Amino acid sequence: MRAICRRLNGSDAEVFQALRLESFRLEPRAFRFAPADEAHIAPDAVAARLTRDFVIGAFNADDSQLIGVGGLAWGDGAKTRHKALLYGMYVKAAHRGSGAADEIMEKLIDEASAKVEIVTLTVVSTNLRALRFYERWGFRAYGVEERSAKNGDGDYLDETLMALRLKS
Ligand SMILES: CC(C)(COP(=O)(O)OP(=O)(O)OC[C@H]1O[C@@H](n2cnc3c(N)ncnc32)[C@H](O)[C@@H]1OP(=O)(O)O)[C@@H](O)C(=O)NCCC(=O)NCCS
């Protein structure tokens, strides 16, 4: 079943926030954030983020449920406007391998290609599925931040830094 993808806007704040918190809760070894980091963010602030950033949502064609997301945050400094940060890639487990993640990524890369020269991201180094996914889209690893996040009790996460050059 193909997902229907579109840019999320302020009116999607509630479902976006719910899926983002779900991703932190269900995949604690895939993200540097915990639910507590963002659970308190008010709907207005989430809506503002969706207006400022470029966030794509994938909706199940059957029941219109939001099943996947991925976003771009634009560099806003005078010297960083040529870059965007790709963040928050998440597809519900039942829809992984369905092509939904590719559809999200295609829209993100289309938008980034029109606006910036480089897209960067970070991915937990043990998250081989995500690493493979990003490599397939042309991202290349350029470093590792050791102990980038700490889940507690000595459970550290290293993050691989990746970049995609859109213009040489
Ligand atoms: C990352 C994510 C969005 C990718 O979506 P997806 O639908 O799973 O991606 P795809 O199935 O299209 O691609 C995954 C690739 O990894 C491969 N793969 C699957 N399991 C793997 C594993 N254990 N080791 C290595 N590669 C693996 C798949 O074969 C596929 O590669 P291929 O297209 O060359 O065959 C999704 O897995 C997800 O939401 N994961 C949990 C959250 C997460 O990790 N987010 C990323 C944060 S940086």
PDBQT file of the ligand as one rigid body, heavy atoms in Angstrom, charges set to zero:
ROOT
HETATM    1  C1  LIG A 201      15.302   4.485   9.410  1.00  0.00    +0.000 C 
HETATM    2  C2  LIG A 201      13.974   4.163   8.772  1.00  0.00    +0.000 C 
HETATM    3  C3  LIG A 201      13.166   5.453   8.601  1.00  0.00    +0.000 C 
HETATM    4  C4  LIG A 201      14.233   3.578   7.368  1.00  0.00    +0.000 C 
HETATM    5  O1  LIG A 201      13.004   3.177   6.802  1.00  0.00    +0.000 OA
HETATM    6  P1  LIG A 201      12.835   1.655   6.267  1.00  0.00    +0.000 P 
HETATM    7  O2  LIG A 201      11.489   1.532   5.664  1.00  0.00    +0.000 OA
HETATM    8  O3  LIG A 201      13.181   0.748   7.397  1.00  0.00    +0.000 OA
HETATM    9  O4  LIG A 201      13.998   1.656   5.173  1.00  0.00    +0.000 OA
HETATM   10  P2  LIG A 201      14.180   0.656   3.935  1.00  0.00    +0.000 P 
HETATM   11  O5  LIG A 201      13.596  -0.673   4.281  1.00  0.00    +0.000 OA
HETATM   12  O6  LIG A 201      13.716   1.352   2.710  1.00  0.00    +0.000 OA
HETATM   13  O7  LIG A 201      15.758   0.578   3.860  1.00  0.00    +0.000 OA
HETATM   14  C5  LIG A 201      16.495  -0.040   4.877  1.00  0.00    +0.000 C 
HETATM   15  C6  LIG A 201      17.717  -0.683   4.295  1.00  0.00    +0.000 C 
HETATM   16  O8  LIG A 201      18.455  -1.313   5.358  1.00  0.00    +0.000 OA
HETATM   17  C7  LIG A 201      18.581  -2.705   5.081  1.00  0.00    +0.000 C 
HETATM   18  N1  LIG A 201      18.555  -3.374   6.372  1.00  0.00    +0.000 N 
HETATM   19  C8  LIG A 201      17.503  -3.831   7.059  1.00  0.00    +0.000 A 
HETATM   20  N2  LIG A 201      17.907  -4.349   8.232  1.00  0.00    +0.000 NA
HETATM   21  C9  LIG A 201      19.255  -4.201   8.267  1.00  0.00    +0.000 A 
HETATM   22  C10 LIG A 201      20.262  -4.530   9.207  1.00  0.00    +0.000 A 
HETATM   23  N3  LIG A 201      19.963  -5.129  10.360  1.00  0.00    +0.000 N 
HETATM   24  N4  LIG A 201      21.557  -4.234   8.894  1.00  0.00    +0.000 NA
HETATM   25  C11 LIG A 201      21.884  -3.638   7.760  1.00  0.00    +0.000 A 
HETATM   26  N5  LIG A 201      20.960  -3.279   6.812  1.00  0.00    +0.000 NA
HETATM   27  C12 LIG A 201      19.669  -3.566   7.076  1.00  0.00    +0.000 A 
HETATM   28  C13 LIG A 201      17.428  -3.027   4.159  1.00  0.00    +0.000 C 
HETATM   29  O9  LIG A 201      17.685  -4.196   3.413  1.00  0.00    +0.000 OA
HETATM   30  C14 LIG A 201      17.419  -1.780   3.306  1.00  0.00    +0.000 C 
HETATM   31  O10 LIG A 201      18.481  -1.757   2.393  1.00  0.00    +0.000 OA
HETATM   32  P3  LIG A 201      18.274  -2.023   0.815  1.00  0.00    +0.000 P 
HETATM   33  O11 LIG A 201      17.251  -1.035   0.356  1.00  0.00    +0.000 OA
HETATM   34  O12 LIG A 201      19.600  -1.822   0.233  1.00  0.00    +0.000 OA
HETATM   35  O13 LIG A 201      17.766  -3.449   0.745  1.00  0.00    +0.000 OA
HETATM   36  C15 LIG A 201      13.162   3.134   9.630  1.00  0.00    +0.000 C 
HETATM   37  O14 LIG A 201      13.847   1.903   9.684  1.00  0.00    +0.000 OA
HETATM   38  C16 LIG A 201      12.889   3.613  11.054  1.00  0.00    +0.000 C 
HETATM   39  O15 LIG A 201      11.972   4.385  11.296  1.00  0.00    +0.000 OA
HETATM   40  N6  LIG A 201      13.701   3.118  12.003  1.00  0.00    +0.000 N 
HETATM   41  C17 LIG A 201      13.505   3.459  13.433  1.00  0.00    +0.000 C 
HETATM   42  C18 LIG A 201      13.854   4.910  13.709  1.00  0.00    +0.000 C 
HETATM   43  C19 LIG A 201      15.212   5.259  13.197  1.00  0.00    +0.000 C 
HETATM   44  O16 LIG A 201      16.167   4.509  13.313  1.00  0.00    +0.000 OA
HETATM   45  N7  LIG A 201      15.314   6.490  12.617  1.00  0.00    +0.000 N 
HETATM   46  C20 LIG A 201      16.559   7.001  12.123  1.00  0.00    +0.000 C 
HETATM   47  C21 LIG A 201      17.132   7.958  13.098  1.00  0.00    +0.000 C 
HETATM   48  S1  LIG A 201      18.655   8.658  12.494  1.00  0.00    +0.000 SA
ENDROOT
TORSDOF 0
